[in-house]
Amino acid sequence: MHNSSNISDNFVLAGVNIPRDTNITINIELPKLYNTPTSLPVRVLRGKKDGPTIFVSAAIHGDELNGIEIVRRFRKLNILKKLKGTIILIPIVNTYGVMTLSRYMPDRRDLNRSFPGTKKGSLASRVAKIFFDEIVSKCVLGIDLHTASIHKSNLPQVRTDINNEFTYNLAKAFEAPVVLHSELRDGSLRSVAQEKGVSILLYEAGEALRFDETSIRIGVKGIVNVLRELDMIPKNPKKIKKLPIITKSSQWIRSTESGMIRTIKALGDTVKTDEIIAYIDEPLGDDSFEIKAEFDGVIIGKSESPVIQEGDAIFHIARFKNLETAENKVEYFNENAILESEFQELNKEETIE
């Protein structure tokens, strides 16, 4: 960790001085949307005592909404009154995309391929620069919340570089069912942040444009688990740590035909080599084509659209040999998320059906 992990008496964000023991909302000015003033709303929670500075961000892609609800529930937790250090919460990074329920920015660019950004670049590039300079660069760690892309869904999973001991330990502590080793992509927040010494955990869970209760609960608890691992909030002495499925490689199975798909395996299911996982039927013809698993593993992502074209990605399968262990782990983490939380304020929430 680098020096910015400790709070000095002066912590300045977007020109605002934030004293210790503060819970404040700051609106960071963004480029206007046509003639409408637009801002990036940020909630800063600063503890009474020293500790790391981290951020939690959601909706870098404007149609990935689960993270907005995760941040809303997380910031209501009473345990944050015992916070050491600083947490910066950004529930909606791509304000423009959320307004139009679009993954992309109004300039049709992907914000998560536009980092570190420039002041004189495209709209996406300018927003990326503001977000990176004002928030990311002040932190030692970020938790970036995502869902699958449109018409796909993801089993709750944390993606990180498992060769980095610091992030690998935090990824396991998060306690999503799966930890997946993920290579860096040029222009992504994770790639550029890592170059600048800021570690990033990527939480992928659920489907675009949908709230998913299990994904939300695992996400809220995951952030709490990471803060405990960093000694930013008190640990739970009764807690028994359970290891998620850890996998170094995964692969999308693609459709060999076009037609209507019947998936007969669900998220979290284990599959064996050559096991039938879906059928593709012709809408008017009598032909039915089998889609088979190419290796042993766990389904961590799948298509949700019944209409499929040749070459479309259908199932994302993580390689894992011990299928019985995998089944038990997925079941444990999913069941645990839906059981009552240790936080009473979360138990009072109505579950999203």
NORWO-V934991 format. One line per field, one symbol per residue. ss: DSSP state (2 for helix, 1 for strand, 0 for the rest). phi: phi as a letter, one per 40 degrees, with the letter a starting at -180 (. if undefined). burial: I if it has 24 or more other C-alpha atoms within 12 Angstrom, else O. Layout:
BEGIN
ss->???
phi->???
burial->???
END
This chain:
BEGIN
ss->00222000000110011000011111111111100111111111110011111111110000000222222222000222220111111100002222220000000000222000000000222222222222022200111111000001111111110000222222222200011110000000222222200011111111100000222222222222222220000000000000001110011111000011111000000110000111111000000111110000111111100011000011111110002222222222222222000002222000000
phi->.ccccccccbbbbfgbcbccfbbbbbbccbdccfbcdbbbcbbbbbccbcicbbbbbafcccbbbdcccccccdcccccccbcbhbbbbbcbccdcccdbfbcbcdcgccdcbbccgacbccddcccdccccccbdccbcabbbcbbccdgbbbcdabbaccccdccccccccdgcdbbbcbccbdgcdcccccdcgbcbbbbbagbcgbcbdccccccccccdccccccfcbccccccbcbcccbbcaaaccbccbbibbbcbbbdgccbbdgccbabbbcdbcbcbbcbbccacibcbaacbcccbbdgccbbbbccacccccddccccccccdcccdcccdccccccccc
burial->OOOIIIIOOOIOIIOOOIIIIIIIIIIIOIIOOOOOOOIIIIIIIIIIIIIIIIIIIIIIIIIIIIIIIIIIIIIOIOIIIIIIIIIIIIIIIIIIIIOOIIIIIIOOIIIIIIIIIOOOOOIIIIIIIIIIIIIIIIIIIIIIIIIIIIIIIIIIIIIIIIOOOIIIIIIIIIIIIIIIIIOOOOIIIIIIIIOOIIIIIIIIIIIIIIIIIIIIIIIIIIIIIIIIIIOIIOOOOOOOOOIIIIIIIIIIIIIOIIIIIIIIIIIIIIIIOOOOIIIIIOOOOOOOIOIIIIIIIIIIIIIIOIIIOOOIIIIIIIIIOOIOOIIOIIIIIIOOIIOOOOOOOIOOOOOOO
END
